[in-house]
Amino acid sequence: MRAVMMISSIAMGGAERILVSVLPHFKEQGVDIRLCSLNTRRDSPLIEQFTESGIPRFDLGARRMVDPAAWRRFTTMLRDEKIDIVHAQDQDTNIYAALARRRLGIPSVMTRHVMVEPSEGIKETLRARLVLLAARYGFDRIIAVSEAVREAFSKLAKIDSERIETIYNGIEIERFDTHSARDAKRAEMGWPLDQPTVIMVAVLRPGKGHEVLFDAIPRLKEAVPGVRIKLVGGGELEDELRQQAAPYGETVEFLGQRMDVPDLLGASDVMVLPSWSEALPTVLIEAGAAGLPVVATDVGGSAEIVKDAETGYIVPPGDSAAIADRLIAVLKDPGAAMAMGDRARDFVTATFSLEEQARRTIALYEKVINSR
């Protein structure tokens, strides 16, 4: 089977990180896989990990969404490489793959990674509508990354839920087995060994809930005076969020975009994710693999990863008091927190492996190809 996975570029996002990690498992399971990107403009340090995999990459050099030259390069590649199936991963590649199926008859699958499309401006609204049309008429099957996404997208796109299959994203679980090195990593980074540490790994953009976390700080500091909050990630709101965090002084530290997230998770005491919207947050899976309890908001598929009061806590979105209270509960009872982390690791290991993600996706490819 010859398959091509499509992504706009190898940026530092959740979908991209999952894609780079899972591609070698397709190869190991006998699929002749390659990556097709629209351009390299937003490539990130993830490109190094991808290059090490040895998987071929075809970049279309698209200057804009409607780029006839890029489209010709795409269709030429599909014909020359005798591709059996195309798998699109994001908004723009959904449209490319749907057109390829309509015009060339090549079987196509898309993965829905988000609950809703951004639609603030005219261009965003148009693209959101095109994605819905593409999903409805341009794909043989749709993969949802969580049950929450499956149910929401079925209603949004007016697609029979039987055409949508939930396949959880996986992670390299072994990479995140880092909690045993907690003290060494803290010493390396200059973090005091006994300092209560909360970590949040998220792009600095609207919807991630950083402002909700900041609102929780006074209540949190009153109960845990020495607490420190480490923010990992970069993004468009960095300057604004730094200003919001300034009144809290050294309590909040911006670590920027990092490639050592497994070590940072292992060195922390609890993960927080106060998002307003999520599909299936990769960072919650990674936290569980690192044996870290989590406090997360009840959005999208978060509750499919975090079992409330067992592997962490699920709280209502926007409830800064609940976030503070649950963080306090974890930080003030290390024994219970360790037990939560152990249960989280067991659950993630059984549910979110890359091998299982690849196996189930390949089975879907075979079903689609054999049904035509």
VOGU-3710 file (C-alpha; in Angstrom, 3 decimals, decimal comma):
1> mravmmissi> 0,000/0,000/0,000  1,318/3,428/-0,981  -0,036/6,236/1,188  0,648/9,933/1,439  0,068/11,900/4,627  -0,651/15,622/4,121  0,072/18,551/6,451  0,405/22,260/5,693  3,892/22,441/7,193  5,887/20,880/10,032
11> amggaerilv> 4,994/23,500/12,626  5,233/23,029/16,400  1,606/22,073/16,962  -0,145/19,077/18,470  -1,181/17,554/15,135  2,309/18,011/13,710  4,013/16,476/16,744  1,732/13,448/16,587  2,249/13,092/12,834  6,041/13,183/13,021
21> svlphfkeqg> 5,979/10,577/15,788  3,497/8,170/14,195  4,821/8,110/10,606  7,667/5,635/11,344  5,101/3,191/12,770  3,268/3,114/9,427  6,576/2,209/7,807  7,235/-0,496/10,409  3,799/-1,993/9,749  4,456/-2,346/6,029
31> vdirlcslnt> 2,978/0,834/4,529  4,997/2,696/1,876  4,378/6,080/3,505  5,517/9,568/2,557  4,678/13,107/3,701  3,346/15,883/1,478  3,456/19,445/2,821  2,027/22,565/1,231  5,068/24,690/2,090  7,956/25,053/4,549
41> rrdsplieqf> 7,128/28,546/5,848  6,120/27,416/9,332  8,582/24,556/9,726  9,835/24,211/13,295  12,582/22,242/15,087  10,333/19,202/14,593  11,872/18,988/11,136  14,986/17,456/12,737  12,980/14,588/14,235  11,173/14,070/10,944
51> tesgiprfdl> 14,408/14,017/8,932  15,823/11,306/11,210  12,898/9,032/10,283  14,102/8,779/6,678  10,539/9,143/5,358  10,339/10,989/2,006  8,838/14,472/1,971  7,276/16,145/-1,055  6,859/19,873/-0,543  4,511/21,643/-2,945
61> garrmvdpaa> 5,930/25,127/-2,381  2,421/26,599/-2,312  2,467/30,394/-2,034  -1,243/30,584/-1,214  -4,236/28,311/-0,890  -5,186/28,695/-4,581  -1,882/28,016/-6,330  -2,209/26,277/-9,727  1,499/25,400/-9,863  1,322/23,708/-6,448
71> wrrfttmlrd> -1,792/21,811/-7,514  -0,010/20,537/-10,659  2,949/19,396/-8,557  0,527/17,618/-6,239  -1,361/15,730/-8,947  1,895/14,834/-10,723  3,261/13,381/-7,488  0,092/11,325/-6,919  0,289/9,837/-10,420  4,060/9,295/-10,519
81> ekidivhaqd> 4,151/7,695/-7,077  1,042/5,563/-7,814  -0,552/6,596/-4,521  -3,311/4,308/-3,223  -4,731/6,617/-0,566  -4,364/10,233/0,621  -4,724/11,189/4,281  -5,188/14,905/5,093  -4,446/16,308/8,532  -5,480/19,965/8,590
91> qdtniyaala> -7,687/22,626/7,053  -5,863/23,420/3,816  -4,803/19,848/3,093  -8,406/18,721/3,624  -9,333/20,814/0,612  -6,414/19,503/-1,498  -7,186/15,860/-0,687  -10,920/16,264/-1,319  -10,226/17,766/-4,748  -7,842/14,904/-5,551
101> rrrlgipsvm> -10,564/12,390/-4,764  -13,173/14,238/-6,823  -10,944/14,841/-9,833  -8,587/11,847/-9,816  -10,662/9,251/-7,985  -7,945/8,565/-5,395  -9,389/7,283/-2,086  -9,041/9,898/0,653  -9,313/10,058/4,426  -9,195/13,118/6,660
111> trhvmvepse> -8,467/13,481/10,356  -10,492/15,978/12,349  -8,174/17,365/15,045  -10,327/20,287/16,236  -13,797/20,873/17,657  -14,493/24,003/15,599  -12,813/25,894/12,775  -11,635/29,472/13,365  -14,115/31,783/11,603  -13,512/35,336/12,779
121> giketlrarl> -12,874/36,963/9,393  -14,262/36,516/5,902  -11,362/34,308/4,744  -11,546/32,110/7,844  -15,306/31,738/7,499  -14,945/30,757/3,837  -12,286/28,167/4,606  -14,377/26,746/7,448  -17,277/26,276/5,025  -14,994/24,708/2,427
131> vllaarygfd> -13,753/22,209/5,010  -17,328/21,184/5,823  -18,101/20,744/2,114  -14,881/18,806/1,618  -15,735/16,502/4,515  -19,262/15,948/3,248  -18,453/15,238/-0,403  -14,694/14,689/-0,749  -13,719/11,860/1,609  -14,412/8,173/1,889
141> riiavseavr> -14,033/8,179/5,675  -13,250/10,652/8,443  -11,113/10,011/11,521  -12,013/11,869/14,718  -9,365/12,090/17,424  -11,940/11,743/20,215  -15,543/10,734/20,733  -16,329/14,358/21,545  -14,950/15,432/18,155  -16,840/12,627/16,398
151> eafsklakid> -20,194/13,671/17,841  -19,621/17,393/17,296  -18,382/17,032/13,705  -21,201/14,703/12,726  -23,684/17,420/13,683  -21,658/20,336/12,341  -20,981/18,821/8,908  -24,309/16,956/8,725  -22,475/13,670/8,162  -23,733/10,275/9,283
161> serietiyng> -21,667/9,314/12,336  -21,053/5,884/10,777  -18,724/7,591/8,265  -16,639/8,901/11,167  -14,351/6,629/13,181  -12,664/7,592/16,440  -8,967/6,739/16,486  -7,070/8,194/19,411  -3,739/9,868/18,780  -0,757/8,096/20,266
171> ieierfdths> 2,546/9,251/21,664  6,013/7,761/22,174  5,222/6,659/25,701  8,812/5,621/26,484  10,072/9,152/25,782  7,914/10,484/28,599  8,941/7,988/31,270  10,971/10,737/32,913  9,658/11,135/36,455  12,461/9,007/37,922
181> ardakraemg> 14,928/11,683/36,749  12,972/14,497/38,466  15,689/15,567/40,903  18,481/15,490/38,315  16,506/17,610/35,839  15,557/20,092/38,562  19,176/20,430/39,596  20,201/20,942/35,960  17,640/23,731/35,491  18,139/25,349/38,869
191> wpldqptvim> 14,699/24,465/40,207  14,731/23,883/43,998  13,994/20,239/44,747  11,240/21,045/47,238  9,538/23,843/45,291  5,900/23,063/44,307  5,857/23,308/40,521  2,896/23,593/38,150  3,535/23,251/34,418  1,383/24,308/31,482
201> vavlrpgkgh> 2,425/23,288/27,954  0,419/25,178/25,340  0,800/27,542/22,424  0,418/31,144/23,608  -2,746/31,868/21,687  -6,411/32,608/22,409  -8,460/29,721/23,754  -5,790/28,062/25,870  -6,970/29,763/29,063  -3,756/31,301/30,357
211> evlfdaiprl> -5,799/34,217/31,700  -7,937/31,784/33,717  -4,807/30,293/35,256  -3,541/33,761/36,161  -6,844/34,479/37,913  -6,260/31,352/40,024  -2,840/32,473/41,239  -3,856/34,566/44,316  -5,946/31,707/45,754  -3,220/29,186/44,885
221> keavpgvrik> -0,408/31,259/46,431  -2,358/31,797/49,634  -2,480/28,032/50,208  0,892/27,136/48,633  3,102/30,230/49,094  6,196/28,938/47,309  4,434/27,658/44,205  5,953/28,274/40,771  4,142/28,101/37,425  6,183/27,192/34,340
231> lvgggelede> 4,667/28,127/30,978  6,051/26,214/27,996  5,295/27,430/24,480  5,476/30,437/22,201  2,893/32,273/20,185  1,083/35,416/19,196  -0,056/36,349/22,717  3,355/36,191/24,366  3,760/39,939/24,941  0,196/40,318/26,199
241> lrqqaapyge> 0,459/37,329/28,539  3,787/38,544/29,926  2,076/41,805/30,839  -0,797/39,941/32,503  1,652/37,804/34,467  3,895/40,699/35,541  2,014/41,393/38,827  2,791/37,836/39,983  6,551/38,339/39,684  8,686/35,224/39,918
251> tveflgqrmd> 5,656/32,990/40,483  5,204/32,733/36,684  8,094/31,844/34,394  7,915/31,752/30,591  10,168/28,966/29,292  9,450/29,538/25,595  9,212/26,882/22,892  11,093/23,782/24,045  12,115/20,414/22,644  12,715/18,872/26,107
261> vpdllgasdv> 9,043/18,713/27,117  9,360/15,127/28,449  12,056/16,227/30,907  10,125/19,331/31,920  7,022/17,240/32,644  9,043/14,752/34,653  10,531/17,582/36,730  7,115/19,071/37,577  4,492/18,171/40,179  1,243/18,761/38,279
271> mvlpswseal> 0,088/19,750/34,797  -2,648/22,331/34,270  -4,596/22,942/31,067  -7,384/25,550/31,517  -8,456/25,597/27,846  -11,753/26,919/26,536  -11,728/24,457/23,635  -9,804/21,281/22,801  -10,213/18,186/20,634  -7,835/15,654/22,184
281> ptvlieagaa> -5,011/17,578/23,912  -1,726/15,778/23,281  -0,123/17,396/26,310  -2,561/15,622/28,636  -1,549/12,271/27,161  2,114/13,228/27,535  1,580/14,279/31,144  -0,030/10,942/31,909  2,872/9,081/30,309  5,218/11,100/32,528
291> glpvvatdvg> 3,263/9,999/35,610  1,968/13,494/36,239  -1,492/14,240/37,667  -3,496/16,778/35,663  -5,993/19,556/36,307  -7,859/20,249/33,063  -11,096/21,836/31,918  -14,009/19,748/30,722  -13,761/20,560/27,024  -13,621/18,298/23,976
301> gsaeivkdae> -11,905/14,984/24,645  -10,058/16,026/27,808  -12,292/13,848/29,974  -11,468/10,893/27,694  -7,833/11,240/28,815  -8,146/12,424/32,425  -10,307/10,331/34,734  -11,702/12,743/37,311  -10,414/12,099/40,845  -8,483/9,050/39,568
311> tgyivppgds> -5,707/10,328/37,287  -6,302/14,042/37,893  -9,195/16,463/38,030  -11,670/17,793/35,478  -13,150/21,237/36,195  -15,580/23,552/34,367  -13,992/25,880/31,778  -13,362/29,381/33,098  -13,602/28,343/36,767  -10,373/29,755/38,190
321> aaiadrliav> -11,410/28,955/41,783  -11,905/25,275/40,922  -8,545/25,199/39,145  -6,839/26,698/42,180  -8,563/24,305/44,591  -7,642/21,221/42,585  -4,029/22,345/42,152  -3,872/22,946/45,906  -5,254/19,455/46,575  -2,565/17,860/44,389
331> lkdpgaamam> 0,335/19,951/45,696  -0,535/19,494/49,373  -0,831/15,690/49,190  2,234/14,302/47,373  1,315/10,701/48,177  -2,114/10,960/46,567  -0,571/12,864/43,642  1,953/10,080/43,047  -0,839/7,484/43,061  -2,787/9,561/40,534
341> gdrardfvta> 0,292/9,807/38,346  0,828/6,032/38,459  -2,775/5,391/37,412  -2,446/7,991/34,647  0,649/6,254/33,270  -1,098/2,872/33,253  -4,160/4,272/31,461  -2,191/6,199/28,837  0,075/3,223/28,124  -2,948/1,013/27,455
351> tfsleeqarr> -4,904/3,549/25,408  -2,678/6,007/23,547  0,214/4,161/21,905  1,523/5,091/18,464  1,537/1,441/17,431  -2,210/1,172/18,077  -2,929/4,457/16,305  -1,013/3,284/13,216  -2,590/-0,197/13,297  -6,152/1,121/13,440
361> tialyekvin> -5,481/3,768/10,771  -3,984/1,196/8,389  -7,000/-1,046/8,939  -9,225/1,879/7,933  -7,107/2,497/4,814  -7,559/-1,145/3,794  -11,302/-0,951/4,380  -11,586/2,178/2,216  -9,422/0,813/-0,620  -11,150/-2,584/-0,668
371> sr> -14,620/-1,019/-0,739  -14,028/0,867/-3,981
//
